[in-house]
Amino acid sequence: MTKDYYEILDIHRNASDAEIKKAYRKLALKYHPDRNPDDKEAEEKFREVSEAYQVLSDPQKRAQYDQYGRVFDEGFAGGGGGFNNDDFASTIFEEFFGDAFGDFFGGGAGRRAQKRPRRGSNIEMKVDVEFKEAAFGVKKTVDIPKVVKCHRCNGKGAEPGGVTTCSRCNGTGQFVRRQGLFQISTPCPECNGTGQFIKEKCKECHGEGSLRKNKKLEVKIPAGIESGMTLRVSGEGNDGSNGGPAGDLFVHVNVKEHEYFKRDGRDIVLELPVSFVDASLGTTVDVPTLDGSETIKIKPGSQPGDNIVLKGKGIADVQGYGIGNMRIVLKVILPTKLNKKQRALLEEFKENSDEETYKSHNSLWNKMKSFFASCLTV
């Protein structure tokens, strides 16, 4: 069942950014694990609140959620997907509150945060797909520039054996001092809160603990995707630090225009030029479709703008709710030049035409004449 993020944060659907932040602050403090030790229900509430805030605080994700009821991951499977991670919720919390939370709890949370695993940042990129690829789905290989953990030092930034414990804080990363009845904890000034010193930097990453590398990844583009939709590929963002999980990859899809097909929701539209002779007499013609060609019958007396519908020849719904149709819109082409014989034939046609030939049009014309006549007699 899809989660209602507005209900989770107890806000209305038109809530402002300030109202979203206020609701998250209140609920995150209420359900934070440090305030509710060994309370699984509060822990789950904390994760849900963090997930809701992560989506609704981002304008693009919120717009996608409002339109489709969820934020899509690769293949559009599942709901929000990929949020059920304790570190994810904690990271959102820390980014929102910063150091204030550590002070609020007397430094305890601050001490843990120094070495707490941190989730890697997300990566966003744009991918172009052809019209037919979007209709049927396709696998695209993308080249992602990403930050990865250095395997030589395992992300520590030091050569093997090149790390020593800070003697001032004994590896805690915190400097504790008493002031009256209060105990104040601040980052250790010797090691900058890391609890360690690097004696010899890693030769591979030069002490950074991470490297920037390109990675080729195959991304599944689902059938029926539209321009402006975003695919989320879990775990393919930048690597985390201190053993934290990687971020996610967000692929923004752009569908290229087709030479003669247009898209209208699940339907595709083809504007078909037809000579006025074929429109008048009727004919059969082969038209292109997404998967080949189809022979259609143009009825005698067809008019400009008439639609011929091919059932099931449209595009699959991206969420699996059926397939659209193909609509062929007739565009009757009138000749701009006539030779003598053609003109003579048309003159003969004109002389032999009666009211039945243009019955529907004459009816409209007569109504218009009556209307104008009544206006003149007023």
BELDA-V763682 format. One record per residue. PSI is psi as a letter, one per 30 degrees, with the letter a starting at -180 (* if undefined). NEAR is the number of other ideal C-beta (glycine too) atoms within 12 Angstrom. D_FIRST is the distance of its C-alpha to the first C-alpha in whole Angstrom. Layout:
# BELDA-V763682
psi = (PSI | PSI)
near = (NEAR | NEAR)
d_first = (D_FIRST | D_FIRST)
This chain:
# BELDA-V763682
psi = (k | k | k | j | e | e | e | e | f | h | l | l | f | g | k | l | e | e | e | e | e | e | e | e | e | e | e | e | e | e | g | k | e | f | f | i | k | g | j | e | e | e | e | e | e | e | e | e | e | e | e | e | e | e | e | f | f | j | e | e | e | e | e | e | e | e | e | f | g | l | k | k | a | k | f | h | k | a | c | e | k | g | f | i | k | e | e | e | e | e | e | e | e | e | e | e | f | b | f | e | e | e | e | e | g | g | f | e | e | e | e | e | f | e | g | k | k | k | k | l | l | l | k | k | l | k | k | k | k | l | e | e | e | e | e | f | l | l | k | k | k | l | j | k | j | l | k | l | k | k | f | e | g | h | g | f | g | l | l | k | g | g | k | k | k | k | f | e | g | h | f | f | g | k | j | k | l | k | j | b | f | k | k | k | k | l | k | k | f | e | g | h | g | f | f | l | k | j | e | j | k | k | f | e | f | h | f | f | f | l | l | j | l | k | k | k | k | j | k | j | j | l | k | g | k | l | k | f | l | k | k | k | j | k | g | g | a | k | l | l | l | h | g | l | l | l | a | l | k | j | j | k | k | j | k | l | k | l | e | f | k | l | k | i | b | f | l | k | k | k | j | j | k | k | l | f | e | e | e | e | f | l | l | k | k | k | k | k | l | f | g | b | l | k | k | l | k | j | k | k | g | k | l | k | f | k | k | k | k | j | k | g | g | b | k | k | k | f | g | g | h | a | k | a | l | k | k | j | k | k | j | k | k | k | k | f | k | k | l | e | e | e | e | e | e | e | e | e | e | e | f | g | k | a | f | e | e | h | e | e | e | e | e | e | e | e | e | e | e | e | e | e | e | e | e | f | f | *)
near = (9 | 19 | 26 | 23 | 37 | 24 | 19 | 31 | 35 | 21 | 28 | 14 | 17 | 12 | 24 | 16 | 17 | 12 | 21 | 33 | 21 | 20 | 29 | 38 | 26 | 19 | 32 | 39 | 26 | 20 | 29 | 34 | 31 | 31 | 22 | 18 | 11 | 10 | 16 | 14 | 13 | 23 | 24 | 21 | 26 | 35 | 34 | 32 | 39 | 41 | 37 | 38 | 41 | 37 | 39 | 39 | 31 | 25 | 14 | 22 | 31 | 29 | 16 | 29 | 31 | 21 | 18 | 25 | 21 | 31 | 37 | 41 | 30 | 34 | 24 | 33 | 20 | 20 | 25 | 36 | 26 | 32 | 36 | 21 | 30 | 23 | 29 | 37 | 34 | 32 | 31 | 33 | 38 | 29 | 23 | 28 | 27 | 14 | 21 | 18 | 29 | 28 | 20 | 20 | 22 | 20 | 30 | 23 | 28 | 32 | 30 | 25 | 33 | 33 | 24 | 28 | 25 | 32 | 35 | 32 | 23 | 32 | 31 | 27 | 28 | 21 | 35 | 20 | 34 | 24 | 25 | 25 | 27 | 34 | 35 | 21 | 26 | 24 | 19 | 29 | 16 | 31 | 17 | 33 | 19 | 32 | 27 | 30 | 32 | 27 | 16 | 24 | 27 | 22 | 30 | 34 | 31 | 28 | 21 | 16 | 12 | 19 | 26 | 19 | 19 | 25 | 14 | 22 | 28 | 17 | 22 | 28 | 33 | 34 | 26 | 22 | 15 | 12 | 10 | 7 | 7 | 12 | 18 | 18 | 29 | 25 | 27 | 28 | 15 | 23 | 26 | 19 | 29 | 29 | 28 | 29 | 25 | 27 | 17 | 18 | 21 | 28 | 16 | 24 | 27 | 18 | 24 | 24 | 31 | 32 | 25 | 17 | 19 | 16 | 26 | 14 | 25 | 19 | 34 | 27 | 38 | 32 | 28 | 35 | 39 | 32 | 21 | 19 | 33 | 36 | 39 | 41 | 36 | 29 | 28 | 32 | 32 | 30 | 35 | 31 | 31 | 29 | 19 | 29 | 30 | 34 | 33 | 37 | 35 | 33 | 36 | 28 | 37 | 23 | 29 | 18 | 16 | 22 | 12 | 21 | 31 | 21 | 28 | 18 | 20 | 27 | 30 | 36 | 30 | 35 | 25 | 33 | 20 | 34 | 22 | 25 | 20 | 24 | 27 | 24 | 16 | 19 | 21 | 16 | 23 | 15 | 30 | 23 | 26 | 33 | 18 | 13 | 15 | 24 | 16 | 29 | 18 | 31 | 19 | 16 | 21 | 29 | 21 | 20 | 17 | 23 | 24 | 30 | 20 | 29 | 16 | 19 | 30 | 32 | 38 | 29 | 21 | 33 | 23 | 15 | 14 | 17 | 25 | 27 | 26 | 37 | 30 | 36 | 27 | 32 | 24 | 23 | 16 | 16 | 14 | 7 | 8 | 14 | 10 | 10 | 10 | 17 | 14 | 13 | 16 | 20 | 14 | 12 | 18 | 13 | 11 | 11 | 16 | 11 | 12 | 12 | 15 | 18 | 14 | 14 | 16 | 16 | 14 | 13 | 15 | 16 | 14 | 14 | 14 | 14 | 14 | 13 | 12 | 11 | 10 | 9 | 8 | 7)
d_first = (0 | 4 | 6 | 9 | 12 | 15 | 14 | 14 | 17 | 18 | 20 | 20 | 19 | 22 | 23 | 26 | 26 | 28 | 26 | 23 | 25 | 26 | 23 | 22 | 26 | 26 | 22 | 23 | 26 | 25 | 23 | 25 | 25 | 29 | 29 | 27 | 28 | 27 | 24 | 21 | 19 | 20 | 20 | 16 | 16 | 19 | 17 | 14 | 17 | 18 | 15 | 15 | 19 | 19 | 17 | 18 | 22 | 22 | 23 | 22 | 19 | 18 | 20 | 17 | 14 | 16 | 17 | 14 | 11 | 11 | 14 | 14 | 16 | 18 | 18 | 14 | 12 | 9 | 8 | 11 | 12 | 15 | 15 | 15 | 19 | 21 | 24 | 21 | 21 | 24 | 26 | 24 | 25 | 29 | 29 | 28 | 31 | 33 | 36 | 36 | 33 | 36 | 39 | 36 | 36 | 40 | 39 | 37 | 34 | 36 | 38 | 35 | 34 | 37 | 36 | 32 | 30 | 29 | 27 | 28 | 28 | 26 | 28 | 28 | 29 | 30 | 30 | 32 | 31 | 33 | 32 | 32 | 30 | 27 | 27 | 27 | 26 | 28 | 28 | 30 | 32 | 32 | 34 | 33 | 35 | 34 | 35 | 35 | 36 | 40 | 40 | 44 | 43 | 39 | 39 | 41 | 44 | 47 | 49 | 49 | 50 | 51 | 49 | 50 | 49 | 50 | 53 | 52 | 49 | 49 | 46 | 43 | 44 | 44 | 47 | 48 | 50 | 51 | 52 | 53 | 51 | 48 | 47 | 46 | 44 | 44 | 44 | 47 | 50 | 51 | 48 | 46 | 43 | 43 | 45 | 46 | 49 | 49 | 53 | 52 | 50 | 48 | 50 | 47 | 45 | 48 | 46 | 43 | 41 | 39 | 40 | 39 | 38 | 37 | 34 | 34 | 30 | 29 | 26 | 24 | 24 | 21 | 23 | 23 | 22 | 24 | 26 | 25 | 22 | 21 | 20 | 19 | 21 | 20 | 23 | 26 | 27 | 30 | 30 | 30 | 33 | 34 | 32 | 29 | 26 | 26 | 25 | 23 | 24 | 23 | 25 | 25 | 26 | 29 | 30 | 34 | 35 | 37 | 40 | 40 | 36 | 34 | 30 | 29 | 25 | 25 | 28 | 31 | 35 | 38 | 41 | 44 | 48 | 50 | 54 | 55 | 57 | 54 | 52 | 55 | 56 | 52 | 52 | 49 | 48 | 46 | 43 | 41 | 37 | 34 | 35 | 39 | 41 | 41 | 44 | 44 | 46 | 47 | 49 | 52 | 52 | 49 | 49 | 47 | 44 | 43 | 40 | 39 | 36 | 35 | 32 | 29 | 31 | 29 | 26 | 23 | 20 | 18 | 15 | 16 | 17 | 21 | 24 | 26 | 30 | 33 | 35 | 39 | 41 | 44 | 47 | 50 | 53 | 56 | 59 | 61 | 64 | 66 | 69 | 72 | 71 | 68 | 69 | 71 | 69 | 66 | 69 | 70 | 67 | 67 | 70 | 69 | 65 | 65 | 63 | 61 | 60 | 58 | 57 | 54 | 55 | 58 | 57 | 55 | 58 | 60 | 58 | 58 | 62 | 62 | 59 | 62 | 65 | 64 | 63 | 67 | 68 | 67)
